[in-house]
């Protein structure tokens, strides 16, 4: 797959790419990746939260930053019109299950109406050739029976987060058929359903890795809500490389690559919460856990993705095992504790992931 990594490195150099949600956890990593690739990138998002990875890497130095809400259509439309992006990756969302349950109005406003505003702004932007709308693996009508869900399986949504994303996907289908694949305007537009991503630098305490690492830092016992819950876990680097591969192929062949895509690990990446905990515990003596308080909203005990379509048709596959991902999380945590700048840690892991491809790209000029 080294050629696939090289294809992304060569393609994105100088490309105008707009990212929404760039101040979030995945957004901070993608901001750093695109800067490494020498893309001409612009981000549109709410201001970075205090203590976030984006703040720590000083992300505004790496990307053209616009601070704005997806619900502010005039500002969003002006940003699109002025920048004239070729590629858009929409990651902006209200993306926390517990918080969405507590504030469903914000969940639907941000995830549905915010996405609608973006599509409207892009509908009249003739420079746009490729649009990737980021969804979630939780949109499936999950029966809890261990099924690995495929793109053609039924959507559901038992909570406000999942349902708002399902609604967003239906809207994207409408816009794709009505506006983005016509004689007047031919742009590729696809939805990616992404599994749980792991990497260093996450600060959101309702997620697994920050919960464990905070307990390590404070010398307290870890509280795990659902130790036997299974999820498809993958590296943030694998997930984002999948987004970039899809966006590149959409740009080159919009008819073939528009649609829905699962981006996740192979079946070996479907692990229990306790498995992740045990792998981290190997690096820290005396770490233990107790059952934590469950969310009010019900979470399925099992969830898995079938990624065969992506493996067959995209210039992509997940490269990092769960063991390697956990190793990188621990490395990030220990390097951070030793005083290494978070941006340098991100860049070091990004360069390791791309494995010297940048040098090969320079040699081929």
Secondary structure by P-SEA (a helix, b strand, c coil): caaaaaaaaaaacccbbbbcccccaaaaaaaaaaaaaccbbbbbcccccccccccccccccccccccccccaaaaaaaaaaaacccbbbcccccccaaaaaacaaaaaaaaaaaaaaaaaaacccccccbbbbbbccccccccccccccccccbbbbccaaaaaaaaaaaaaaaaaacccccccbbbbbbccccccccccccccccccaaaaaaaaaacbbbbbcccccccccccaaaaaaaaaaaaaaaaaccccccccccccccccccccaaaaaaaaacccccccccccccccbbbbcbbbbbcccccccccccccccaaaaaaaaaaaaaaaaacccaaaaaaaaaaaaacaaaaaaaaac
